[in-house]
Amino acid sequence: MMMARSVRTAFLASLLLVDCQRATPSPFPPMDLNQPFKTHCVGRMLIDLPEEIRQYPDSLPGGYVKLFYGLDKNFRTVDVIVPEQRQPEVEPTLLREKFEQAVRERQDELRAKLNEKTKAPMLVSSRPVGENGVLIRRYESAQLGDVFVSELHLLADGIRYVVFGAAIYPIGGMYGEDGETAEVVESRLKNLAANTRAYINAESAGPGFCVDGVVLNDKHDDERGKFEFGSSFHKDVGFDIYTEALTEQDEGLHARAAERMAGAPAGFWAGFHTLRKGIRQVAGMQAEESLHDFTEQKVKQQLFVVETWRDLPAYEQPSMQMRMSTGGQLNTGEYVSTSLNNDDAVRLWDKIVNSIRVRPGAVGPSGKAMTKR
């Protein structure tokens, strides 16, 4: 729950920063709400977003996935990263030379750094895995000499570059008895690679958890993902999606917000307006929704949030939170007002939220059975 709690806390904290000021106009033109929409594959779900909206690559960073193996206190995890690269629909074939170049650059980077404990290069070993993979073992940090990380760099189906990573802790010693041998950890990575495929059409991606062009369909016990989207034309508009499959249901979006708001001083919410708050459906699940606008740093902003509420956690019924934020501080440090008026923002929001649905065949016979954690 740590990642989910931090995401939700960030939203709630942002509500405590509002003030009452005259807003400056947006430097961006209004968004065309009639533009074509594109279907994206997000975990076990599909979502339609305006054509100008693109998923940020992990190297920005723009999101990540964590898979869990085991349900007790000694569970294991694998991190999944899809580096920045050409989209397969734009360039159907990711040249093998580009993949090999990226792997060589990673190897050279690790060779150039030394572990302070062992005085050896951070790169411990590197070897091929089949025709499309390279397994790199490195020290976890320059300060530790007995903790390692294995990275499996994979060119899935020859068109999509993805990296799997997992830590290797020694058995016994200061890390306890829950360590694993490198062979066990790397066997898990190889099995994941063998059950990973690339996709171009989101609607026909098939069984598994999808992230930015690849589908992960090994037998894991839980899955969590964070995805970020934005526009190069309307840089003030962003979408964040966070999903957890089997985590138990907590008190919910509205209850958490009420707890934080209760301690605010009188009059603090003078510049804060609730456009809509209530219950709606998302992908067949009940969900709580809060739509707000406010002024901060003399710019008008909007923050819309929806979060599913389900009694039976499952791969097809995840805890899923989506946020749309407009206006605010850009990556350049500049503060700008939202490029969407409230009516258009709500129209866009409703169209997107209503498009969220479970992917056809998202949970197939080769995947892990849906069970409550």
VENTA-V897772 format. One record per residue. N is the residue number from 1. PSI is psi as a letter, one per 30 degrees, with the letter a starting at -180 (* if undefined). D_FIRST is the distance of its C-alpha to the first C-alpha in Angstrom with 1 decimal. Layout:
[[N;PSI;D_FIRST] [N;PSI;D_FIRST]]
//
This chain:
[[1;f;0.0] [2;e;3.8] [3;e;5.6] [4;e;5.2] [5;e;5.9] [6;e;8.6] [7;e;10.0] [8;e;10.4] [9;e;11.8] [10;e;14.1] [11;e;15.5] [12;e;16.2] [13;e;17.7] [14;f;19.9] [15;f;21.4] [16;g;22.6] [17;g;24.8] [18;l;27.3] [19;l;31.0] [20;j;34.2] [21;l;36.2] [22;k;38.4] [23;k;36.6] [24;l;38.3] [25;l;38.8] [26;k;36.6] [27;f;38.2] [28;k;37.0] [29;l;38.9] [30;k;37.4] [31;k;35.3] [32;j;37.2] [33;f;35.3] [34;g;37.8] [35;l;37.0] [36;l;35.9] [37;k;32.3] [38;k;30.6] [39;k;28.2] [40;k;25.1] [41;j;23.0] [42;j;19.3] [43;b;17.4] [44;g;19.1] [45;l;20.3] [46;k;23.3] [47;k;23.8] [48;k;27.1] [49;l;27.3] [50;k;30.5] [51;e;32.4] [52;f;32.2] [53;k;28.4] [54;k;27.2] [55;k;23.9] [56;k;23.5] [57;l;23.6] [58;f;21.1] [59;f;23.7] [60;e;23.7] [61;l;20.6] [62;f;19.6] [63;l;16.6] [64;l;15.2] [65;k;13.9] [66;k;12.1] [67;k;13.4] [68;k;12.5] [69;j;15.5] [70;k;15.6] [71;f;13.5] [72;a;14.5] [73;f;13.6] [74;h;15.7] [75;l;13.9] [76;l;15.1] [77;l;13.9] [78;k;16.2] [79;k;15.8] [80;k;18.0] [81;k;20.0] [82;j;22.8] [83;l;25.2] [84;k;27.4] [85;l;30.4] [86;k;32.8] [87;k;31.6] [88;f;33.3] [89;f;34.9] [90;e;36.6] [91;j;37.6] [92;e;37.6] [93;j;37.8] [94;j;35.8] [95;k;38.6] [96;e;38.2] [97;e;39.7] [98;e;36.8] [99;e;34.3] [100;e;36.4] [101;e;36.9] [102;e;33.1] [103;e;32.8] [104;e;35.9] [105;e;34.6] [106;e;31.4] [107;e;33.6] [108;e;36.0] [109;e;33.3] [110;e;32.1] [111;e;35.8] [112;f;36.6] [113;k;34.2] [114;k;34.8] [115;k;32.6] [116;f;33.7] [117;e;33.7] [118;f;35.5] [119;g;37.4] [120;l;36.7] [121;l;35.4] [122;f;31.6] [123;j;32.4] [124;e;32.9] [125;l;33.8] [126;k;33.9] [127;l;35.2] [128;l;35.4] [129;j;33.5] [130;a;35.7] [131;f;37.2] [132;g;34.2] [133;l;31.9] [134;k;31.9] [135;j;29.9] [136;k;29.5] [137;k;28.7] [138;l;28.2] [139;k;27.4] [140;e;23.8] [141;l;25.3] [142;f;28.9] [143;f;28.4] [144;k;27.4] [145;f;30.0] [146;g;28.2] [147;k;24.8] [148;l;25.0] [149;k;23.3] [150;k;24.7] [151;k;24.7] [152;j;26.2] [153;k;27.8] [154;k;28.7] [155;i;31.1] [156;k;29.9] [157;g;33.1] [158;g;34.8] [159;f;33.4] [160;k;29.7] [161;k;28.4] [162;k;25.0] [163;k;23.6] [164;k;21.4] [165;k;20.3] [166;k;19.3] [167;l;19.9] [168;j;22.6] [169;k;22.6] [170;k;25.8] [171;k;26.2] [172;a;26.8] [173;a;27.5] [174;f;25.2] [175;g;22.2] [176;a;22.8] [177;g;23.8] [178;g;20.9] [179;l;22.4] [180;l;23.9] [181;l;27.1] [182;e;27.2] [183;e;28.9] [184;e;26.0] [185;e;23.4] [186;f;25.9] [187;e;26.8] [188;e;23.2] [189;e;23.5] [190;e;27.0] [191;e;26.0] [192;e;23.3] [193;e;26.1] [194;f;28.5] [195;g;26.3] [196;k;25.7] [197;l;28.0] [198;l;28.8] [199;l;29.4] [200;e;31.4] [201;j;31.3] [202;e;27.8] [203;f;29.1] [204;g;30.4] [205;f;27.6] [206;a;27.4] [207;k;24.8] [208;l;21.6] [209;j;18.8] [210;k;20.7] [211;j;20.2] [212;h;23.2] [213;f;26.0] [214;l;24.6] [215;k;23.3] [216;j;21.3] [217;h;22.5] [218;l;22.3] [219;i;21.0] [220;l;17.3] [221;f;14.9] [222;l;11.9] [223;k;11.6] [224;k;9.7] [225;k;12.0] [226;k;12.9] [227;k;16.6] [228;k;19.0] [229;l;22.5] [230;l;25.5] [231;k;29.3] [232;f;32.0] [233;e;34.3] [234;i;32.2] [235;f;30.2] [236;f;28.8] [237;k;27.0] [238;l;23.5] [239;k;20.8] [240;k;17.1] [241;k;15.2] [242;k;11.5] [243;k;10.8] [244;k;8.5] [245;e;11.1] [246;g;10.4] [247;k;7.2] [248;k;9.0] [249;k;10.3] [250;a;9.8] [251;f;12.8] [252;l;13.1] [253;e;14.2] [254;e;17.6] [255;e;16.7] [256;e;14.3] [257;e;17.1] [258;e;19.7] [259;e;18.3] [260;e;18.4] [261;f;21.8] [262;f;23.4] [263;g;23.9] [264;k;25.7] [265;l;29.4] [266;k;32.0] [267;f;33.0] [268;f;30.0] [269;g;29.3] [270;e;32.8] [271;g;31.9] [272;k;28.9] [273;k;29.6] [274;j;27.6] [275;e;29.1] [276;k;27.3] [277;k;24.6] [278;a;24.1] [279;k;23.1] [280;l;23.7] [281;k;23.2] [282;j;21.1] [283;h;22.0] [284;g;23.1] [285;l;20.1] [286;k;20.2] [287;l;18.5] [288;k;18.6] [289;k;20.3] [290;k;21.4] [291;k;24.1] [292;l;25.4] [293;l;27.9] [294;l;28.9] [295;k;31.0] [296;k;29.9] [297;h;32.2] [298;g;34.8] [299;k;33.0] [300;k;31.9] [301;l;28.3] [302;k;26.3] [303;j;22.6] [304;k;21.8] [305;k;18.4] [306;k;17.7] [307;k;14.7] [308;l;15.1] [309;j;15.1] [310;k;15.6] [311;f;16.6] [312;j;16.6] [313;k;13.6] [314;l;15.5] [315;e;16.0] [316;g;18.4] [317;i;16.3] [318;l;12.9] [319;j;10.6] [320;k;12.5] [321;k;13.1] [322;k;16.3] [323;k;18.0] [324;k;21.7] [325;k;22.9] [326;k;26.7] [327;l;28.7] [328;a;27.7] [329;k;27.8] [330;l;28.6] [331;f;28.0] [332;f;31.6] [333;f;30.8] [334;k;32.9] [335;k;31.9] [336;l;32.9] [337;l;33.0] [338;k;31.5] [339;g;33.7] [340;k;33.0] [341;l;34.6] [342;e;32.6] [343;e;34.4] [344;e;33.8] [345;e;30.1] [346;e;29.6] [347;e;31.7] [348;e;29.8] [349;e;26.4] [350;e;27.7] [351;e;29.1] [352;e;25.9] [353;e;23.7] [354;f;26.4] [355;f;26.5] [356;k;22.9] [357;l;23.6] [358;k;22.6] [359;k;24.5] [360;k;27.6] [361;g;27.0] [362;e;23.4] [363;j;22.9] [364;l;26.0] [365;f;27.7] [366;f;26.8] [367;l;23.0] [368;k;20.8] [369;k;21.5] [370;j;19.0] [371;k;17.7] [372;k;15.2] [373;*;12.7]]
//
